[in-house]
Structure formats: C-alpha cells, structure tokens
C-alpha cells in the first residue's frame, strides 16, 4: 500500500494498480467520525468511515474531503443556521467575498449540490459546501481567475450506511440515494460563462451498493453500472462497493480528461428538487431562459457516489 497526495489530502492507493482497475469492499465500514456537521432534527448525520478492500487498500467513505480546511461557500439558502433568501433579488452580491484563483477577471458561480461539493478553479480549492448531507442547501461563490478557467468539482452523494452508499429511506433500511449538480457561472457583466450540461467531463470513483459485482462493466474509462439493481433492501448482507484511486492531479488544468465520459444530464424532476426551496427559490438563475443549466452526474445518478467533474471556460 502507498499514500498518494490528492490536493491537500492523503489517500491510499495500491502500488502498481492500474488507473482503471477497481478494487472492491464488502459490507459496512467502520465509523471514524460521527458527523462533520450537525443540522439538528430531521437531518442526516454526515458521518465518515474507513473500510479495507480485498487487496488491502483502505478507503475513506463516502470520501476524503477538505471539509473545514478552506472557506465555506456563501449561502443562497441554508436552513442549517445560514441565510435563507427568498429569491436571487434578495442577494447582496457585493457582500460575497471574492476568492483568488489567480488573474483579475471576476466570476460568480451559483450552485445547488446534492449532496456535497468542493470547487477548484485553476487548481486552487476556493470553496467547499458547509452542509455535507441534509438539509439541502444552495450557494453562491465569487472568484477571480485568468482564462482559460478550469473548473473542477468533487461531488459526494453522502451516505447513512457507510461503505454501502445507502440510507434508511422509503421503508427500506438500505435504499440507494441519488446525487446531482446544477450550476450557472457568470462573468462580471452577468453574461453566462458556463452552465452544467453534457459538455462537462464526469467520472465516478466510488460505486455502491452492488448486489452483484458482475453487474459492473469496466471498459477503459467507462465504468458502467446500469445493469446493477437500484432497489432498496432491508438486508444488504454480501453487498459490495467498487472503488478507484483518484488521480492526484485531477483538478489541474494540465490534467487530460479527454478519455473521461461526458457528463450525463438529468431533469429537475428526476433529481427531485421541486419541493426544495434551496432550488425553487432560484429557478431564475438555474433555469435561465437561453442558459438553462442541467443537473449533471456520471452515468449512474443513484449508484455513483464520488464523482469528479471538469469543465474549461475559454
């Protein structure tokens, strides 16, 4: 086993392992942190755990993060003790700090993430999500950078059953959750610089729960779990998870993502945000006429839990 630096994090990876090779874990992880953040009643604990795979690699689940190490993204809507704006018209944009990613051009990113995100701009980690799990929140991030701008976003669909990508939901003890990211980036003049759509690159690095490892088809950089069950169960004995080592330079402008799949897009209804004020209060920016941002993810919205996303703004 060896340790690899990923951004500001150390993660484990197997010596000599292929970048495309998955390693598998079975069952539940051991909890190492009962929760990064406490949002009180009717929210889910953002716990963290560790689990060893068949080859001895130790994985942090649902992900190793930089939570609390850099500034939190400013609130649009945050029921966990933050601002709860009723609309974008209530936002005092000048009060939002401008994070420095090098350069002088100022951009504003409006973000709704299910569940947790970390935003890199030109390799600089500028903001992380304050609410890793629930209740659902949305954010605004301002930054200055020089074009071309490489946006790199780490997305985590948090989990209650650590190591098995699931939660107690819909009457089942092990019910897979889903993810999703929608974002709209504007320049200082309010002109759209980027929206989330199928032109982004997306890759999964943690897929779970798998009731049968054989349902996962890996072909080069294609990690296809479409044949795997997404049904909730009460007994997940023998269920597995697939893990891939995160490239240490994945957030850098020089990283070659040309072999990564394009992001898959999903509708608002599929992600299920029509009852979430963190989204509906700001539909005018997320669903702007002529710049209607899609929810994006890797190919499996339900089973893929750690997803890296990349986009270049020219």
N, C-alpha and C positions, 0 to 999 in steps of 0.2 A: 504494500500500500504506500502511496505517497500523498503529499498535500500540495494542492495547486492554488495559487492566488487568483481569485476571481474578484476583480475590482478591489474592494477593501476587505474581502473575505477570504478565509482559507477553507477550501472544500476538499474532500478526499476523492481520489481517483485511483484506479488500478494501474500500476505500472505496465506500460506496453499495450494498454487496451486501445482498441480501435475507437475513433471518434464516433463511429456509427453503431458500435456494439452496445446493446442494452444489458444491464445486469438486473436481476430480479430479487425482490424481497417477498417474504410471505408473512401474512398476519399483521398484527398491530405493533406499532413502535412503542418504545419506552419514552414516557413524557419527561422532558428535561426542563420545560418552562410551562407553568400552568396558564400563562396568558401574557402576551406582550402589552395588552391594553384591556381595560375593563370599562365597558359601556353600560354596566348595570343590568337590571332586569330586562328580560325579553331580548337579550343579545346573546351571541355565542362567543365562548372564550377562544381567544386566538392563541391556543397552546402550540408548543413546538416539541418535537420529539426526535429520537435517533433510532435507526434500525440498520442492522447489518444484512447485506445481500449474500447470495450463495457463494460469491467469490471473496467474501471478507471485507468488501468495501463498506464503510459506514456512511450512511446518508442522513442528512438533516431533513425532516419532513414537517410541514409541506415544502419548506425551502429555507436555505440560509439567506438572511436578509441583512440590510443595513438599517433596520428599524432603530430610531432614536440616535443615529450617528450623524445625520445631516438634518437640515431643517425640514419640518413637515410642510407639505403643500398647503397653501391658504384655502380656506373654506369657501365654497359656494353654499353648500347645505350639509350640516353636520349636527345630527341630533345627540351626539355624544359630547355635549358641553361646548360645542363650537357655534359658529354663525349659521343661521337658518334663513337665507334670503328667499323672498317670495318670488323673485324674478331677477333676470340679469340687470334690469333697470335699477335695482337697489344696490348694485355693486359699485363701490368707490375704487375704481381700478388703480388710481394713483396711490392708494394705501397699500397695495400689494407689493411686497419687496421684489426688486429685480435681481435675480440670481445671475452670477457672472460665469458664463461658459467660454469667455474669450470673444473679442470682437465688440462692435458698437451697435449693431442693429438689434432693436428690441422686439421681442415676440411675446405673445400671450397664448397660453395653452389652456383650454377648457376641457376638463377630464371627468368622466364617470367611469369608475373601475369596479368590476365585480371579480375578486374582492379587493385585492391589494396591488399597488403598483410602485415601482421605483423608476424614475425618469432620469436618463442620461442624455446630455446634449454635448456632442463632440467629445465624448469620453468622460465628461465631467458629470458626476452624480449631483443633481441640483435639488431634488426634492423626493420625498417618499410620502406615502399615504399614512395618515395618522390612525385610521381605523382599519386594521387588517382584515376583520371579518364582518360582523354586523354591529350596528345598524348601517344600512347603505348610505354612503356619503358621496359628494362630488366636490371638485376642486378647481382652483384657478392657479396657474403658475406663470410668472413673468420671468423672462431671461433675456440676456443679450449674448449674441453669438455672431460669428462670421460665416457667411455662406461659402461653400455648401454646408448645410447643417445636417448632421447625422443624429436622428432621434433613435434612441434605443430604450425600450421599455421592458422591464421584467414584470410579468404578471403572475400572480399567485391566486388560484382558486383555493381559499383556505378550507380546512377540513376539521371535523369534530372527532372522527375516528382516525387518529394519527397513523399514517402509513397505509391507510386504505381509502383515501380520497372520498370520504363519505360522511354523512351526518344522520342523526336521528330526525327523520322528516317524512311527511306523507304516510305516517303509520308504519314505517319500516325503520329498524334500528340502523341499517346500513344503506342509506339512499345516496347515490352519487349526486353531487351538486353540479352546477354549471358556472361558467365564467363569462367573460366579455369585457371589451374595452371600447368605448366611444370617445373620440377626442376631436377637437377643432382647434387648429393653430392659426392665429392671425398675426400679420405684421403690425407695425406701429400705426398704420393708417386704417386698420380694421379690414385689410384685404386678406382673404384666405391664402395661407401659405401651405397648409396641409390639412387633410381630414383623414380619418381612418377609413380605409377602403381596401379593395383586393390588391392594390399595388404594393402594400406593405409586405415584408417577409415575416414568416412566423414559423417557429419550431418548438415542439414540445420536448421537455427533458424529464418529465415525471408523468406517467400514465397509470391510473388506478381508479377503482378496483378492477382487477381482471379475474373473472371466474374461471378462465381457461387461458393459459399463456399462449396456446396455439392460435388464439383468435387474433393476436397482434402480428401484423405483417410488416417487416422492416426490409426496405429495398433502397440501399444508398441512404439518402437523407429523407426518404419517405417513411414515416412511422404511422402506419395506418391501423387504427383500432376500430374501424367502422363495423367490423363483424363481431365486436365484443358486446356483451349484454350491458345495458344501462339500467336494468330493472333493480329496484331496491329489494333487499332481503333482510330477514331477521337473524340469519346465521351466515356469517361470512367466513366460516372455517375453511382454510385452504385457499382463500383468495390471495392474489398476488398484486404486486406493483412492478412496473418497469421503470428503470432509471438510466439516464445517460449523463455523462460528465459534461458540465458546462464549459465551453471553451473560455480560457482566461481572458481572451481579448475580444469577446463577443460584442462589447459596446464601443469598440474603437472604430473610427471612420475607415481605417485600412482593412477591417475585417471583411473577408469575402463571403457574402451571404448569397451569392448567385445560385448555389445549389439548394438553398433552403426553399421550401414550398412558399408560394404566395399565400397570404392570409386568406382564410375562409371568412365570408361575411354572413351576418345573421340579422334578422329583423328585430325591431323593438319587441314585438310580440313573442318571438322565440326566446329572447333573453328574459322577458317578463318584467318590464320596467314601468308599465302603465300605472301601477299602484305605488310607485316610489317617487316621492316629491323631489329627491335628490336629482332625478332625471326630468320629471314632468315640469318642474318649475323653470327649466332652462331649455325646453324644446326648441326655442327660437335660435339658440346657438348650436345645439346638437343636430337639429333637423332644419338648418338654414336653407331656404329655397335657393337652388343653384349650388349649394355646398352642403348637401345632406350627408352627414357622416354615418357610416355603417358601424354596427358592432362588429368587431373582428376578434379572431382567435386562431388557433391552429385548427386542424381538420375536425377534431372531436371536441365540441364545446363542453361535453359532460365529463369525459374521462381524462382529458389532458389537464393537468393541474399546475404545472410550472411551465409557462410559455414565454419565450423571448421574442420580441417584436422589433423590427427595424424599418426605418424609412429615411430617405435623404431628401432634403429640401434644397433645390438648386438655386 
